[in-house]
Amino acid sequence: MEGFEKHAGVPLARPAPKGLPRLFGEVRGHATDPITGKELVMVQWPGAPKPLPYEPDELTIVD
């Protein structure tokens, strides 16, 4: 998936609520939704026990 290489830093595309820091996660891989067949980006957030799936348009690529 273009731009979402493993170990890239990514924040959520939507802004963080006022007063909260914008968290950056790390891309850990990719997955396919078994129901829709859409390609997902697996992101590990600080303090999370395992990576979570997101659609690419839910994330922003950090340069």
N, C-alpha and C positions, 0 to 999 in steps of 0.2 A: 504494500500500500504506500503510495508516494508520499514522502514527507514524514511518515510515521515509522522511522527505522527504530530498531531495538535500542534501548537506552537513551532515546531522545527525551528531553524534558518537555512536558505539556501541561498547560493549565486548562480548566474548563473554559469554553467559549463565552458563557454567560458571566457577567461581572459578579464579584463576591459581594455579599450583603455589606452595607456600610459598617465600617469599623472592624471587619474581619479581614485577615490577610488572604491574598490569593494564593492558594496552594499549588505547588508544582508536583506533578507525578512523573513517573518514569515509564515509558513504553516497555512492556515486557514481552510483547508478541502480538499475534493476531488470532482471531477465531472466526468461525462462521456460525451465524444464528441458525440452529437446526430447523426452525419453523419458517423463517422468511428467506433464508439463504444469503442475507446481507453479511458483508465482511465487517468485522468489528475490530477495534483496537483494544488490547488488554493493557490497562494502566494500573501500576502499583502506586498507591498514595502513601505518604508518610504515616506510619502507625497502623496501616491497614494490614490484616493478616494475609491477604492474598490479592492478586490483581483482579480488577473489575472490568467488565466489557462496556465499551462506549462506541457509538456510531461516530465516524470521523467528523461529521459536522458539529458534534458536541464538544470538540476539542480545538485548541489553537496550537499551531506549531511555533515553538520558540527558536529564534535564530541565535 
